[in-house]
Amino acid sequence: MTVFITPAFKNALEMLARFFLGWSLCLLLAGTGTGAAAATSITQVRAERADDGISLSAQIQFELPPVVEDALLKGMPVFFVMEADIYRDRWYWSNPRVSSAARTVRLAYQPLTRRWRVNMVTGLITSSSGLRATLSQHYDTLPEALAAIQRVARWRIADAAEVEPDALYLLDFNFRLDLSQLPRPFQIGVSGQRDWIIAARVKDQLKLGLAAPNTAPVPAPAVSASASVSATAALPAASASTESNK
C-alpha cells in the first residue's frame, strides 16, 4: 500500500514537532514553579531638585530565583523595567500625570568570557534592536552585576519646569522583571510561574530635596618659579641693609 503525504500534512507535522520542542524547553527552564515569589522591595527613595530637573535615587532589594539564574547560565538574557510617574495631587479631581520616565536594563551571561553584562537604555524597548545605543558594563560575578541594577542613582525623571516648587505631587515608582522580552516559546512556560515574578512598587507623596552642590576644593594659587627665586634672592640683600643701618 502506498502512502501519500501532502504538503499541508507535512507542514502540520513540522509545526507539531516545533510545538513539542518549545514546550519541552519551557519545562526544562521553568522548573516545577512551586516555589514562592521572589521578595522584592524598594527602599531609600529620594527625589532631588536641581537646575537640570528632578532626579530619583533608590535601592531595590531582590534575589534571583534559581530558575531565573539557571536560564541566564544557559544563555538567555533577562530584562528589568523601571518606571517613574509624577502626578499632580488634587483633592477635588483626578490626579493628572505631569511627567513619565522609563528605563530598561538587560542582564546577560557571556559563557566565553565568563562575565556578566548589564545594558541600560532610556525608555521601553520592544526588540533587541533597541539596545544599540546603551550604556554597557561588564562584571566578573553575578552579585556585582545585580548590585549595579539594584542601585538607582540620580536618575532624571522630569524636567524642572514640569514640577512647580510650591505644588503637591505624587510619585509612582515601580520595578519589575519584564517577561514580554523572553523568547516566545518560553513565555508560555513561565506564564503564571511564581518563581518568575520579581516586582515592587512605591506610591507616595513626592518630597523634593535640594541636590548636593559641587563642593570641590578650590586650588591654591600657583607661585611661579621665577617669583620664588626672586623672593629668595631678596632676603640676603634685605639682611645686609639691616646690618649697615646698625
Contacts in CASP RR format, 6 or more apart in sequence:
PFRMAT RR
TARGET T0000
AUTHOR 0000-0000-0000
METHOD contacts of the structure
MODEL  1
MTVFITPAFKNALEMLARFFLGWSLCLLLAGTGTGAAAATSITQVRAERA
DDGISLSAQIQFELPPVVEDALLKGMPVFFVMEADIYRDRWYWSNPRVSS
AARTVRLAYQPLTRRWRVNMVTGLITSSSGLRATLSQHYDTLPEALAAIQ
RVARWRIADAAEVEPDALYLLDFNFRLDLSQLPRPFQIGVSGQRDWIIAA
RVKDQLKLGLAAPNTAPVPAPAVSASASVSATAALPAASASTESNK
22 185 0 8 1.000
22 186 0 8 1.000
23 185 0 8 1.000
23 188 0 8 1.000
23 189 0 8 1.000
25 185 0 8 1.000
25 186 0 8 1.000
26 185 0 8 1.000
26 186 0 8 1.000
26 188 0 8 1.000
26 189 0 8 1.000
26 190 0 8 1.000
27 189 0 8 1.000
29 67 0 8 1.000
29 70 0 8 1.000
29 71 0 8 1.000
29 74 0 8 1.000
29 76 0 8 1.000
29 186 0 8 1.000
29 190 0 8 1.000
30 67 0 8 1.000
30 186 0 8 1.000
30 189 0 8 1.000
30 190 0 8 1.000
30 193 0 8 1.000
30 195 0 8 1.000
30 196 0 8 1.000
31 67 0 8 1.000
31 193 0 8 1.000
31 195 0 8 1.000
33 67 0 8 1.000
33 193 0 8 1.000
33 194 0 8 1.000
33 195 0 8 1.000
34 194 0 8 1.000
35 65 0 8 1.000
35 194 0 8 1.000
35 195 0 8 1.000
36 194 0 8 1.000
37 194 0 8 1.000
37 195 0 8 1.000
37 197 0 8 1.000
37 198 0 8 1.000
38 62 0 8 1.000
38 63 0 8 1.000
38 64 0 8 1.000
38 65 0 8 1.000
38 195 0 8 1.000
38 197 0 8 1.000
38 198 0 8 1.000
39 61 0 8 1.000
39 62 0 8 1.000
39 63 0 8 1.000
40 60 0 8 1.000
40 61 0 8 1.000
40 62 0 8 1.000
40 175 0 8 1.000
40 198 0 8 1.000
40 199 0 8 1.000
40 200 0 8 1.000
41 60 0 8 1.000
41 61 0 8 1.000
41 62 0 8 1.000
41 200 0 8 1.000
42 58 0 8 1.000
42 59 0 8 1.000
42 60 0 8 1.000
42 61 0 8 1.000
42 173 0 8 1.000
42 175 0 8 1.000
42 200 0 8 1.000
42 201 0 8 1.000
42 202 0 8 1.000
43 58 0 8 1.000
43 59 0 8 1.000
43 61 0 8 1.000
44 57 0 8 1.000
44 58 0 8 1.000
44 59 0 8 1.000
45 56 0 8 1.000
45 57 0 8 1.000
45 58 0 8 1.000
45 171 0 8 1.000
45 173 0 8 1.000
45 202 0 8 1.000
45 204 0 8 1.000
46 56 0 8 1.000
46 57 0 8 1.000
46 58 0 8 1.000
46 209 0 8 1.000
47 54 0 8 1.000
47 55 0 8 1.000
47 56 0 8 1.000
47 57 0 8 1.000
47 157 0 8 1.000
47 171 0 8 1.000
47 206 0 8 1.000
47 207 0 8 1.000
47 208 0 8 1.000
47 209 0 8 1.000
48 54 0 8 1.000
48 55 0 8 1.000
48 57 0 8 1.000
48 154 0 8 1.000
48 208 0 8 1.000
48 209 0 8 1.000
48 210 0 8 1.000
48 211 0 8 1.000
49 160 0 8 1.000
49 163 0 8 1.000
49 165 0 8 1.000
49 208 0 8 1.000
49 209 0 8 1.000
49 210 0 8 1.000
49 211 0 8 1.000
50 160 0 8 1.000
50 210 0 8 1.000
50 211 0 8 1.000
51 160 0 8 1.000
52 156 0 8 1.000
52 160 0 8 1.000
53 156 0 8 1.000
53 158 0 8 1.000
53 159 0 8 1.000
53 160 0 8 1.000
53 163 0 8 1.000
54 86 0 8 1.000
54 99 0 8 1.000
54 156 0 8 1.000
54 157 0 8 1.000
54 158 0 8 1.000
54 159 0 8 1.000
54 160 0 8 1.000
54 162 0 8 1.000
54 163 0 8 1.000
54 208 0 8 1.000
55 154 0 8 1.000
55 155 0 8 1.000
55 156 0 8 1.000
55 157 0 8 1.000
55 211 0 8 1.000
56 84 0 8 1.000
56 152 0 8 1.000
56 154 0 8 1.000
56 155 0 8 1.000
56 156 0 8 1.000
56 157 0 8 1.000
56 171 0 8 1.000
56 173 0 8 1.000
57 152 0 8 1.000
57 153 0 8 1.000
57 154 0 8 1.000
57 155 0 8 1.000
58 152 0 8 1.000
58 173 0 8 1.000
58 202 0 8 1.000
59 150 0 8 1.000
59 151 0 8 1.000
59 152 0 8 1.000
60 149 0 8 1.000
60 150 0 8 1.000
60 151 0 8 1.000
60 152 0 8 1.000
60 175 0 8 1.000
60 200 0 8 1.000
61 150 0 8 1.000
62 150 0 8 1.000
62 198 0 8 1.000
62 200 0 8 1.000
64 72 0 8 1.000
64 142 0 8 1.000
64 146 0 8 1.000
64 198 0 8 1.000
65 195 0 8 1.000
65 196 0 8 1.000
65 198 0 8 1.000
66 195 0 8 1.000
67 193 0 8 1.000
67 195 0 8 1.000
67 196 0 8 1.000
68 78 0 8 1.000
68 177 0 8 1.000
68 195 0 8 1.000
68 196 0 8 1.000
68 198 0 8 1.000
69 142 0 8 1.000
71 78 0 8 1.000
71 186 0 8 1.000
72 78 0 8 1.000
72 107 0 8 1.000
72 108 0 8 1.000
72 109 0 8 1.000
72 142 0 8 1.000
73 109 0 8 1.000
75 108 0 8 1.000
75 109 0 8 1.000
75 111 0 8 1.000
76 182 0 8 1.000
76 183 0 8 1.000
76 186 0 8 1.000
77 106 0 8 1.000
77 107 0 8 1.000
77 108 0 8 1.000
78 106 0 8 1.000
78 107 0 8 1.000
78 108 0 8 1.000
78 177 0 8 1.000
78 181 0 8 1.000
78 182 0 8 1.000
79 104 0 8 1.000
79 105 0 8 1.000
79 106 0 8 1.000
79 107 0 8 1.000
79 125 0 8 1.000
79 177 0 8 1.000
79 178 0 8 1.000
79 181 0 8 1.000
80 104 0 8 1.000
80 105 0 8 1.000
80 106 0 8 1.000
80 107 0 8 1.000
80 149 0 8 1.000
80 175 0 8 1.000
80 176 0 8 1.000
80 177 0 8 1.000
80 178 0 8 1.000
80 198 0 8 1.000
81 102 0 8 1.000
81 103 0 8 1.000
81 104 0 8 1.000
81 105 0 8 1.000
81 124 0 8 1.000
81 175 0 8 1.000
81 176 0 8 1.000
81 178 0 8 1.000
82 102 0 8 1.000
82 103 0 8 1.000
82 104 0 8 1.000
82 105 0 8 1.000
82 152 0 8 1.000
82 155 0 8 1.000
82 173 0 8 1.000
82 174 0 8 1.000
82 175 0 8 1.000
83 100 0 8 1.000
83 101 0 8 1.000
83 102 0 8 1.000
83 103 0 8 1.000
83 172 0 8 1.000
83 173 0 8 1.000
83 174 0 8 1.000
84 100 0 8 1.000
84 101 0 8 1.000
84 102 0 8 1.000
84 155 0 8 1.000
84 157 0 8 1.000
84 171 0 8 1.000
84 172 0 8 1.000
84 173 0 8 1.000
85 97 0 8 1.000
85 99 0 8 1.000
85 100 0 8 1.000
85 101 0 8 1.000
85 171 0 8 1.000
85 172 0 8 1.000
85 173 0 8 1.000
86 97 0 8 1.000
86 98 0 8 1.000
86 99 0 8 1.000
86 100 0 8 1.000
86 157 0 8 1.000
86 158 0 8 1.000
86 162 0 8 1.000
86 163 0 8 1.000
86 169 0 8 1.000
86 170 0 8 1.000
86 171 0 8 1.000
86 172 0 8 1.000
86 206 0 8 1.000
87 95 0 8 1.000
87 96 0 8 1.000
87 97 0 8 1.000
87 98 0 8 1.000
87 169 0 8 1.000
87 170 0 8 1.000
87 172 0 8 1.000
88 95 0 8 1.000
88 96 0 8 1.000
88 97 0 8 1.000
88 98 0 8 1.000
88 167 0 8 1.000
88 168 0 8 1.000
88 169 0 8 1.000
88 170 0 8 1.000
89 95 0 8 1.000
89 167 0 8 1.000
89 168 0 8 1.000
89 169 0 8 1.000
89 170 0 8 1.000
89 205 0 8 1.000
90 96 0 8 1.000
95 170 0 8 1.000
98 158 0 8 1.000
98 162 0 8 1.000
98 163 0 8 1.000
98 169 0 8 1.000
99 157 0 8 1.000
99 158 0 8 1.000
99 159 0 8 1.000
99 162 0 8 1.000
99 163 0 8 1.000
101 122 0 8 1.000
101 123 0 8 1.000
101 155 0 8 1.000
101 156 0 8 1.000
101 157 0 8 1.000
101 158 0 8 1.000
102 122 0 8 1.000
102 123 0 8 1.000
102 124 0 8 1.000
103 120 0 8 1.000
103 121 0 8 1.000
103 122 0 8 1.000
103 123 0 8 1.000
103 155 0 8 1.000
104 120 0 8 1.000
104 121 0 8 1.000
104 123 0 8 1.000
104 124 0 8 1.000
104 125 0 8 1.000
104 178 0 8 1.000
105 118 0 8 1.000
105 119 0 8 1.000
105 120 0 8 1.000
105 149 0 8 1.000
106 117 0 8 1.000
106 118 0 8 1.000
106 119 0 8 1.000
106 120 0 8 1.000
106 121 0 8 1.000
106 131 0 8 1.000
106 134 0 8 1.000
107 116 0 8 1.000
107 117 0 8 1.000
107 118 0 8 1.000
107 145 0 8 1.000
107 146 0 8 1.000
107 149 0 8 1.000
108 116 0 8 1.000
108 117 0 8 1.000
108 119 0 8 1.000
109 115 0 8 1.000
109 116 0 8 1.000
109 117 0 8 1.000
109 142 0 8 1.000
110 116 0 8 1.000
110 117 0 8 1.000
113 138 0 8 1.000
115 138 0 8 1.000
115 139 0 8 1.000
115 140 0 8 1.000
116 138 0 8 1.000
116 139 0 8 1.000
116 140 0 8 1.000
116 141 0 8 1.000
116 142 0 8 1.000
116 144 0 8 1.000
116 145 0 8 1.000
117 136 0 8 1.000
117 137 0 8 1.000
117 138 0 8 1.000
117 139 0 8 1.000
117 145 0 8 1.000
118 136 0 8 1.000
118 137 0 8 1.000
118 138 0 8 1.000
118 139 0 8 1.000
118 145 0 8 1.000
118 148 0 8 1.000
118 149 0 8 1.000
119 131 0 8 1.000
119 134 0 8 1.000
119 135 0 8 1.000
119 136 0 8 1.000
120 134 0 8 1.000
120 135 0 8 1.000
120 136 0 8 1.000
121 130 0 8 1.000
121 131 0 8 1.000
121 133 0 8 1.000
121 134 0 8 1.000
121 135 0 8 1.000
125 131 0 8 1.000
125 181 0 8 1.000
137 148 0 8 1.000
139 145 0 8 1.000
139 148 0 8 1.000
154 211 0 8 1.000
163 169 0 8 1.000
163 206 0 8 1.000
163 208 0 8 1.000
165 208 0 8 1.000
168 205 0 8 1.000
168 206 0 8 1.000
169 205 0 8 1.000
169 206 0 8 1.000
170 203 0 8 1.000
170 204 0 8 1.000
170 205 0 8 1.000
170 206 0 8 1.000
171 202 0 8 1.000
171 203 0 8 1.000
171 204 0 8 1.000
171 205 0 8 1.000
171 206 0 8 1.000
172 201 0 8 1.000
172 202 0 8 1.000
172 203 0 8 1.000
173 201 0 8 1.000
173 202 0 8 1.000
173 203 0 8 1.000
174 199 0 8 1.000
174 200 0 8 1.000
174 201 0 8 1.000
174 202 0 8 1.000
175 199 0 8 1.000
175 200 0 8 1.000
175 201 0 8 1.000
176 198 0 8 1.000
176 199 0 8 1.000
176 200 0 8 1.000
177 196 0 8 1.000
177 197 0 8 1.000
177 198 0 8 1.000
177 199 0 8 1.000
179 187 0 8 1.000
179 190 0 8 1.000
179 191 0 8 1.000
179 196 0 8 1.000
180 187 0 8 1.000
182 190 0 8 1.000
190 196 0 8 1.000
END
